[in-house]
Structure formats: structure tokens, C-alpha cells
């Protein structure tokens, strides 16, 4: 950590480093609670390539909770929520527990723009072309030094600045894991041979080469994936000649590829930050964890980090957070990232062309014909199976609640302000002195089979029951002391 940076008055409550999806979503969540937010983004222009990313079920639910889903759907393409795990083609199980049980393919620059616009609309300040070079913290805040020598002050700092996170490095937080062992080339480009020839060749090779495909993407464009010859520098995009060489090596032809829209490489490096918080500095998104992109979980994991952290950090800033609340961010999200790292490790093994992994892949393909196995893997990839440890209680405790019907319309429509919610089917429970932080809906017809439940701002069930005294204890646990 740069100890030469000196302290001064805090002009911001929170500084966020990085305005990707994680940073932008976090900024918006903080602004819902009136927190003064400054986002520093080192890039001056949006990404020049148009890579398509997928929003999984849980992320779509989060968008619905904040009134963003309709805006996002206008720019994406829906596809069934199946075939995610190791690219094993199985349909999604019937009755997946969500009102948004599909994948939304959306251009990465578009989702980044939409989330940044959302944060700005809520009052966040975003400054582009700002590179962080130093930071220091004390008992009252964090001072940040920029490349141009400017110094900024905030009460808290969150590093959302990607896999090579400057914030994480300045903190000295360890990032243990495995380096990349195998790189894969990915891009979008035109081809020079007929569709029929591509389909036949991909079908033949696809039985054993699971890191190779050419898929039509519309208007003569194909998504092309092929193993790289060696591990390279991810900061240096591959060339079209590299694609041609590797396509010939794997498929015996380069398919006449030309006119690329964008080219990139990804590896199978897997790393997890030793801690998500060091005093007044926190990490989220790729700054806290990296893993292979198989299953399309990376962007989703980061957005979900932001959703978990936002209301807790806001509570800390606003002065009503119970003492351990901010530390529950790491306690809840670190195990989720560990699970994602494990399932991506497993998926990468299943993509190997070696006989052993291929045998395991064939066995798992058979097992996925069982409804329970397929459902478990889909819920894992889409994050709707996440359950935080809130102690003993019904299975629903600690899980997110789907978007159910309530007398006011839909449940998620009541969560747009980022507050807690008491859903009271008994019509006799109260939020009492927490009414400035928690809303109440008395609805005996609500489509959930419990007398009452308390939702946190992130939609996870924090309490189930019908006893007011027990409810008060849990309101205090999550939302601090009642207002005087």
C-alpha cells in the first residue's frame, strides 16, 4: 500500500474503482440509499468489440427487482436455460423456480452502458480516464492517488477493477489459485465456405473437441472458438492468422475466415482473493475472483456481488448497520465464488479430449437424464440454488424468493427502492421502528406457503414465522436498532 498518500476531508462516501457491470451496479445500489458515490474508470472509451455475454436467471431476477429488466430485454435475445454445464446439451428441467427461467444474450458494451446510465440517473458521478496509482487508509477514510497526481478522499473504497486489480495489489491481498494451463481463442468473423460444410465438420469434431465450434451469429457472422497453440498474454489479442493456423490444426481447414469483428483469448486460470475486505477497502467482481468463462458465470457473479454488498455498505455509511453486517459480505459471497471456481474447474476437465475426461463426460451426460441431476447443475450455474447460512430454519431461509404474485402485482415490483420487505400473510405483524428501512405488505393471498417472511434488499429470505418478538430480533440483526 502506498504510504505516501496523505489524508484529508472525505468529499465522497464511497469511491468505486472500475465502471464495468459490477462497479456500475454497486454504484446504483448505493445511490438508492442516498450514498455519495464517485466511480473512477481508467478507460476513456467503451470497448471496441461487441462480445455477447449471457445474463443468467438470478441476474435477470436482480434486474427485475430494480425495475431494469424491461430496459435490458429490449437489447438482448432470449434462449432456453439449458446446455450450460460443460456444454452438455440437455434441456432445462421443467418448472425451474423462477419467473425468468431463460438466458438473455446481450452485447457486453450494451449491458455496461445500460448499468452505467442507471447509476448516473440515480445520481452517481462517473469519471472516465482516471487511473489509480496509490491508496492509503486510516480510521476515518481512504485516500486515492491518481496517475495525474490528484488525490481523492472517501469513507470507503471498493475495487471493481478486474482480474489485474490495482486496488487488490495495492492492498497486498493474496490471490492464490492456478495459472492458466490452456488458452482458447474466441472471436466473431465471416467465413468463406458454405454453411453445410461448416455444419458437417463441426458435427464430426464436436464429439471429442469441446473447445472448438463455429456457430452462426446472424448476417454472415460466425462465433469461432478454437484451442490456442500455447498460453499467451491475455492483454494481447490474437491475430486472424493465429485463428487460421489453429483451425487448420484442429479441423484441417481454416473455413476461409476473414473480416473479424473482434478477437480475444481466454485461459483457465482460477484464483480467489484471500479476503474481500481490508479495513475500509473492499473487493468485488473479477478483482475478487477469476475463473474460466465456461458456463458464462463471470459477469453474473460480479453483479451478484454488487447486489449483496450495496445495501450493506450503504447501511454502514448511513450509520444504522449492525456491527457484523458488512463482514457478512465476505462470509456470504466468498463461498459462492469458491463453488463457481470448483464447478468451472470440473467443466474444463470435461472439455478435455483425453480418454479419461471423455469417459467421465459420457457418464455425466447419462446422469443428466435424471431430473434431479440436471436441475441441480442448472441451479448451480444460474445461481438460483444459492443459499446463505442464516442458521437453522426452513429450507427457504437464506434463499432468494422468486417473483411471486402479490395483491400489489408482482413481488419484485415492491423492491425497486432497495429496501427490506416484510411480507405478512397474518396481517398482524409490524416493522415498527424499522419503517424507515423496511416496507410491509399485508397480503393473506400472497403465493407463498408461510405466515410471514422478511426479505433483505437483495431478495434473500432473512426470517420466516409469525411471532412479532422473534421478527423484531431479526429486524435488529439485519437492519440495526429501531429508530427512536
N, C-alpha and C positions, 0 to 999 in steps of 0.2 A: 504494500500500500504506500502511496506517495505521502510521506510525512511532511513534505514541504508546503502542502496546501494549507492555508490558514483559515480559521473560522470567521464567520461574520453573521449578520442577521439573516434569518431564513425568509426569503421572499416567495417561496413555494412550499406547499405542504409535502408534495411528492414530486420528485423528478424520475421520469422513466427513460431509460436509455434503450432506444430501438422502437421504431414505429411499424413493425410488422404486425401480423394479426394478433399476437399475444400482447404486445405493448399497446396497440390501439384499443383492444377490448378492455384491458386493465384501466386505461385512461378513462374510458366511458363509464366503467363501473364505479370508479372513484368519483366522477363528476355527478353521478346520481345522488351522492351524499354531500355535495357541496364542497368537496375537497379541491384545493387549488393544485392543478396538475400542469406540469411542463414536460413535454415529450421531446427528446433530442434524437434526431435521426441523422446519421452520417451521410447517407446518400442524398443527392440533390435532385435526382430524377427517378421516376418509377422504373421498375425492371423493364428491360427492353424486350424480353422474351415472354411468350404467353403460355406458360406451362399450366396445364389443367390439374387442379387439386380436387380432392373429394371431401365434402363435409359429411361426416357420419351422423348417425341417428342422434347421439347425445348432443353434438354441436348444433344440429338443427333445432333440437328442443331448447337449447340455450338462446338461440336467435328468436325463437317464438316467445320465450319468457321476457325478452326486452323489446318486443314489437318490431323486430328486424326481419322476420322470416319472409314476409311478402316482398320486401325490397330485394332480398337476396335471391329469392326464387325467380325473379324476373331475368336474372343474368346466368342461370345455371340450367343444367339438363339432368332430369331425374333418371335414375336407373335402379334396378332391383337391389335390395340389400343382401346379396349373396355372392359367393365366389371370392370372398376376401382372403380367407386363410390359406396362405401359400399358393394362391391362385388355383385352388382346387375347386372345380366348377360344380357347386351344389347350390340349389335354390335356397332362398331364405326359408326358415321354418314358418309354419302357419301361426298366425296370432302373435307375432312379435310384439312385445309390451311397449308400444309407442304409437302415438297418433301420427308420427313422422317416420315410418319404417321404410326408408329408402335412402339411397346415396345421392347427393347432389354434386355433380361435376361442375366446377366453376373455374374460370381463369384466375390464376393466383393474383395478378395485378388488380383484378376487379374486386376480389374479396378484401384485399388490403386497402383499396381505395374506399370501399363502402364502410369498412370499420373505422378508418381514419376520419371520414366525413361524419360518421356517427359521433365519434369522440369530440370533434370540433363543434358540431351542433349543440352538444351538451356543455360546451364551454372550455374544453381542454385547449391549451396552447401547444402547437406543434411547430418545431423549428427544424428545418432540413439543413444539411451541410454542416452539422455540428459533431465533431469528433472528440470523444472523451479521452483524455490522456492521463488524468490523475484524479484521485479522490482521497478524502480523509474524513473520518467521523469522530464525533465527540459525544458527550452526554445529551446534547440538545439538537444535533442535526448532522448533516453530511454536506461537505463542500466538494464541488466538482470542478476540475480544471479542464478547459477545452484546448484544442490544438492552437487556437489563436491567442491563448493566454487569458481569456476571460474566465472568471470564476463565478460559479453559481452556488446558491445555498438552498437547501431544503431540509425538512424534518426527517424525511425518509427518501431512499433511493431504491429503485428496482431495476435490475439488469435484465432486459428482454432483448439482448443484443446478439443472439445467435450462438452457434456452436463454437465460434472462436471468441467468445465473450470477453471483451476488455474488462468489464466490471468484475467478472469472476476471477480473472487473472490478477487484477489489482488487489482484490481481496485476499488472494492466496488460497482460495478454496480448492481442494483437490478435486480432480476429475478422473477418477480411476475407471478402468474398463479395458476393452481390447481395441487395438488399432485395426484399421481396415485390412482385411486379408484378400478381398476380391472386389474389384471395381466393376461397375456396369455402366455402359454408355446409354444415354437416353436422349431422344430428340424428336422433333417433328419436321418432316421434309416431304418432298414429292418423290415419286418413283417413276421408272421408265419402262415397266413391264406390265402386262395385263393383270387385272385383279385375280383371274383364275389361276395364273401361275403362282402368284403370291400365296393364295389360299392353300393350294396343294402342297407347296414347300413348307409353309408354316405348320400345316396339319401333320406332315410326316415328322418334322423335327420336334414338334411340340410334345411328343410323347416322352421325350427324355431331356430336352433342353428347355427348362422352365424359366430361364433368364433370357429368352430370345422370343421376340414377336414383332410382327408388323401388323398394325391394326388401322383400318381406315378411320379417318377423323373428319371427313367431310371436305368437299371442294378440292378433291385430289390430294389432300394432305394425309400422311400416314404417321402414326406414332410408332417409332422404331426403338426397340430395346435389344441390346446385344452385349455379351460379356466383353469387358476390356481385356487387352493383352496383359496388362500389369497394373498395379496400383499406382495412381498418379496424383498430382496436386489438384484437389477439388477446386481450388481458386482459379485454375487454368482450364477453360472449357476445351473439350476435344475438338478436333478438326473433322471436316467431312471426309478427308482421306482416311482417318482412323476408323470411322464408321465403315467405309468401303472395305478396308482391309479385314476388319473383324467379321463383317457379313460374309465375305468370301471364305474366311477361315471356318466359320460355323456352318453356313448354308451352301457354300460352293458358288455363290453368286452375290453380287452387291445390289441386285434388283434395280440397277440404274438410278440409285438415289441421287437427288440433286436439289437445289434451291431450299436449303434448310431455313426454317423459321427460328429455331433455337436449338442449341446443342448443349448437353451437360453430362456430367458423370456423377455417380454416387457410389459410395463404398458401404461396407458393412460394419464400420466402426460402431462400437457400442460403449457409451460412457454415461455415468451418473454422478452428479455433484455430491460430494460428501455431506454437504448441508445446504439448505435452501435459504438460511438466514444467518447473517453475521452482524449482530447488533441492529443498526438501523438500515442495513442494506440487505436486500432480498434478491433472489434469482427466480426466473420463470421461463417457460418455453425451452427452446434449444440451448439457452445459456445454462440450464439445469440438467439437461439430458439430451443425448443423441442416440440414434439407432437407425438401422436400415429402413428405407421407406416402404418395405413390403407390408401390405395391409393398409397403407395410407393413413397411419395414425399420428404422424408428427405434428402437423398443423392443429389437428383436433386436440391433442394432448396439451399443447400450449394454450389454446383458447380456454380449455377447461381449467388449467392452472390459474389463468387470469380471473375466471369466474369464482373460483374458490378463494383467491386472495383478495379480490377487490373490496368486498364488504367488510372483511376483517381488518384490512389496513385502514379503511375509512373509519371504522369504529375506533381504532387506535388514535387516529388523528383527531376525531371528534370528541374523544375523551370518555366514551362510555364502554369501551371494550373491557370485558372481564380479563383479569391478569393473564391467563394462559391462552387467550383466544388467538393471538397472532401466531403462536407456536403451533397451533393445530394445522396451520397451512402445511408445514413440512410433515407433521405427523400423518396427515391425510393424503397428501399428494406424492410424497416420496415412495410409499409402497405401490401406488398406482403406476408410477414410472418404472419401478422395478419389474412389475408384471408385464408392462409393454416391452421392456428390454428383453425379458425372457421369451415372450411369445414371438418377437421378431427374430431372436436367435434361432428358435425352433423352426420358424418358417424358412429362414435362409438355409438351414441344413436340408430341409425338404426340397429346396430348389436345386440341390447338387445333382449332377449327372452320374455320380458314383453309384455302384450297385447297392451298397448298404442303405444310404438315404433313399434311393428309389424304392427299395423294398418297404421301408417304413412309410413312404408316401403312399404306396399301393394299399398298405394295411389301413392307414388313416382314412384314405378315400372310402374304403369299405365301412369303417366305423362311422363315418359321417352320414351314412344312410340311416343311422339311428337318430331319431328326432332329438333326443336329449344331448347327444354329442354335437350335432350341428348347431343346436340352439346355444349351447354353452360357448362354442367358439365364436359365433356371431355376436353374442352379447359381450364377449371379451373384446373383440375388435372394435365394436361400436361404442363401447364404454357404458352401455346401459346396465351392465352387470356389476358396476362398481358399487360397493357397499362400504362406507366408512364405519369405523369401530366406535359406536356411541355407547357401548356397554350392552348388557343383557337386555333382551326385549324381543318383540315380534320380528319376523324376517324383514318386514318393511322398514323397520327402524334403521336409519343410516343410508337407505337407498333413496334415489330420486323418485318422485311421484310423477307418473305420466300425466299428460294433459287431459284431465277428466272433464266431464260435463258438470257444471255447477249452475245454480239458478241465475247467476250473472252472465252466463255464456260458457266460456272455457276457462279453466283454472289458470293457464299461463297468461291470459289477459289481465289477471289481477296482480301479476308480478313485474309489470313493466317498470315500476319505480325502484325496484331493487330492495324492497323491504321484506321483513318476515311476514308470515301469514298464518293466522290461526283459523283452521277450518273446523267449525264447531257444528256437529250434527245434533248435539244435545240441546242447543240454543240456550244454554245456561252458563257457559264458560266465558271468561273475560280476559283481556290482555291488560287491564288495569293501568298501572303506571308505566307500561311499555308502549302505550298507544302512539308515542312519537316515533317508534321504531318498528312496530308490528301492527299490521292490519288484521281485522277479524271479519270472517264471513260466517254468519249463522245460516246453515243450509241443511235441513234434515234430509233433503233429497240428493245430496252430493253423491256421486258414483264411486264411493269408497266404503269398504266394509269395516269401519272403525268408528267409535263415537266421536272422537276428536283427534286432530293431529296438528302439530306445529311444524311449519316449513321454514327453513332458513332461506335467506335471499337467493341462494344458489339452487333452491328447489329440493334439497335433501330433507328427509323427514327427521326432525330432531326430537320429537316426543309423540307418543300415542297414548290415549287414555281418556278418562272422564273426570278425574279428580283435580279440582282447582288448586289445591295446595301443591300437589305434585307438578302441575303445569307451572306454577309460579317459580318453583325451584329450577325448572328447565328454562324458563324465560330468563332468569338471572344467570344461568350457566352460559347461555348464548348471547344475550343482549344486555348484560350488565345489570346494575342496580336500577330499580324503577325511578322515574322522575319524581321529584319532591312534590 
